[in-house]
Amino acid sequence: MSAPEGPAGVSLSGVMDEDRKAVRTAGSQLPPHMPALMVALTAVTGVIEAVSLLALGPAFTAMQTGNVLFLAFGVAQAPDLPTLPAGISLAAFVLGVFCGSHLESVTEARGRRWFVMGLIVEAGLILAAAAAAWGLVPQYGAPTPRHLAVTAVLALAMGMRNTTIMRANVPGVPTTLVTRSMTAFLGGSAMGRNAVYGYGSAGWQLRGLSVLAMFAGGVLGALLIRAGWTVGWLLLPPAAAVLVVGLAYRKQPPLHTGQAAGREGSR
């Protein structure tokens, strides 16, 4: 019996086998310190989402699933749910993906470190958001035009981040969401005991750290908001952290498009 095929004749079983192999070997063939850098970026996402949801929104800037649902609820005329922040965030995120893809292609063609460049540009955008939000008081619900503008810049940065991380292809640590990381972590735990998810491996531990990093970042962001930090100050630590991660990778082996996920000709 032949394996089922997806669009363009791609074998679905082959894709699943390759994905499982990547899951089992997560972290085993990555450049040194790459997993730690990805965990750090995951914590940054937690802070960013705390700021965007609790101080600017309600809207997400990295986890666009939430915004899609906000818009869906708005179409259904759910009460007391503003959809404008979610719509602006989603549109800016889309633009960020386009810009990130173009940046990666141009930088790769010139033989430069596109991963580093992507993170430096992201840090610059977060700094721009901090400058635009300087002195801005956190506000949940009924955001002002200035709140919406800051949301848009952050979503632009997170769109670029998603493109950068997908090209980096670090299995189990997407840095902007933890659903799949949590699933693989639980499936490969002592209770799940599934070897496909790397039970007892370093990759399994990495997924657990990813979940904890997102949680810790969210807690930190929420605590800083409760402490009375203005939005501009809230965004300075994430910008600095992304910049440090980008500069730290400069001494690592360069990544190339052929190593990245989701590109034709990479297999």
C-alpha positions, 0 to 999 in steps of 0.5 A, spaced: 500 500 500 503 506 497 503 512 502 498 517 502 500 524 498 499 531 500 499 537 495 504 537 489 505 529 490 509 530 497 509 523 501 505 525 507 508 519 511 515 521 509 514 528 511 512 525 518 518 520 518 522 526 517 519 530 522 519 525 527 527 524 526 528 531 527 524 531 534 528 525 536 535 529 534 533 535 537 539 539 539 544 533 537 546 537 530 545 544 532 551 549 533 554 550 540 549 554 544 544 555 539 539 551 544 540 556 550 539 562 545 533 559 543 530 558 550 532 566 551 528 568 545 522 564 548 523 568 555 523 574 551 517 572 547 513 571 554 515 578 556 513 581 549 506 578 550 505 580 557 506 587 554 502 587 548 496 583 551 496 587 558 499 594 557 497 595 549 491 590 547 488 586 548 492 583 542 497 578 541 503 580 537 507 573 536 502 568 537 497 570 532 492 564 533 489 568 539 488 574 534 485 570 529 480 568 534 479 575 536 477 577 529 473 570 529 469 572 535 468 579 533 465 577 526 460 573 530 459 580 534 461 577 541 460 583 546 465 587 549 471 584 545 475 590 541 477 587 534 481 593 532 488 591 536 488 584 533 486 586 526 492 591 526 497 586 530 495 581 525 496 585 519 503 588 521 505 581 523 504 579 516 508 585 513 513 582 518 513 575 515 514 578 508 520 583 510 523 577 514 523 573 508 526 578 503 531 580 508 533 572 509 534 571 501 538 578 500 542 577 506 543 569 504 545 571 497 550 576 499 553 570 504 552 574 510 549 571 517 542 572 516 540 569 523 544 575 526 541 580 521 534 578 523 535 578 530 539 585 530 533 588 526 528 585 531 532 588 536 531 595 533 524 594 532 523 593 539 527 599 541 523 603 536 517 601 539 520 603 546 521 610 543 514 610 541 511 608 547 516 612 552 512 615 557 506 611 555 502 608 561 499 601 560 492 600 558 488 594 557 482 595 553 480 601 549 487 602 546 489 609 544 492 610 537 499 611 540 498 604 544 495 601 537 502 604 533 506 600 538 502 594 538 503 594 530 511 595 531 512 589 536 507 585 531 512 587 525 518 585 529 515 578 531 513 577 524 520 577 522 522 573 528 518 567 526 521 568 519 528 568 522 526 562 527 523 557 522 529 558 517 534 556 523 530 550 524 531 548 531 526 542 533 521 543 539 523 550 540 519 555 536 520 561 541 514 564 539 509 559 542 509 552 546 504 548 544 508 543 540 513 544 545 509 542 551 506 536 547 513 533 545 515 534 552 509 531 555 509 525 550 516 524 552 516 524 559 516 519 564 508 518 563 508 518 556 514 514 555 514 515 547 521 514 544 518 519 538 518 525 542 525 523 545 524 520 552 530 522 556 534 525 551 537 532 551 532 534 546 526 532 551 529 537 556 530 543 551 522 543 550 521 543 558 526 549 558 522 552 553 515 552 556 518 554 563 522 560 559 515 562 556 512 562 563 517 565 566 517 571 561 510 572 562 510 572 569 516 577 569 512 582 564 506 582 568 510 583 575 513 589 571 507 592 569 504 591 576 510 595 579 508 601 575 513 601 569 511 605 563 511 601 556 517 604 554 521 601 560 518 595 559 520 594 552 527 595 553 529 589 557 527 585 551 530 589 546 537 588 549 536 581 550 534 580 543 540 584 541 545 580 546 542 573 543 544 576 536 551 578 537 552 572 541 551 568 535 556 571 531 561 567 533 557 560 532 558 557 525 554 560 520 547 558 518 545 557 511 538 557 507 539 549 505 539 548 513 533 551 514 526 548 514 520 549 509 525 551 503 524 547 497 531 544 495 533 543 503 532 536 503 
